[in-house]
């Protein structure tokens, strides 16, 4: 867990996950698998837990019904 703070962008891992998800969305991944590959390639020094949190955010966002507020 100590590594998360050393390699994170801020002291808030949740904010880091949001930032990572936003960064990956710039590439418009077609699948969850592609998003995970982009997370691995874009953030190789970030802990797996942060990449999984970012992927979770992406997956939730992609499954939100159209027309509902964010």
N, C-alpha and C positions, 0 to 999 in steps of 0.2 A: 504494500500500500504506500510505503514511503516513496517509491518510484513515481507514482502518479503525480505527486506534488513537484518532483524534480523535473519532470518532462512536460508538465501541463502548461498551458498558456496563462492560466490564472490560478488563484487559490481555490476556485470553485469548479470542481469537476463537472457539475451539471452545465455550467456555462461553456466549458470546454467541449462537451458533447454536442451542444447546440451549434457552436461555431464549426465543429468538424462536420456535422450534418449539412450545414449551410454551404460549406466549402465543396462537399461532394455533390450536392444538388446542382452546382454550376455545370457539371458534366452530364446531367440528366441520365443517370443510370436506368437501364430498362428493367433490371431485375434486382432482387435483394442480393443475389450472388455477385452481380457486377458492382453493386454499392460496397459490399464488403471488400472486394478486390481493390476498389478505389481507396477505401479507408486504409487498407494495409499499405498500399503504394504511397499514398499521400502523407501518412502519419506513421512511419516505421518505428519511430522512437517512443510513440505513445503506448501506454500499457493496453493490453488486450481489453481490460474492463472499460476503458474509455471508448475504444473502437466499438465494442458491443453496445454500449449506451447510445452512441451516435447511430448505429444501425437500428436500434430499437426505435429511436425517434423517427428515422426515415421510414421504417415499416409502418409505424402508427400513422404517419402523415399520408402515406400512400393508400391506406385503407379507410381514410375518413370519407364518408359519403359526400358527394357533391352538394354544395349549397349550405353546408353547416359551417358556422363560424369557427375560426381556429382558436 
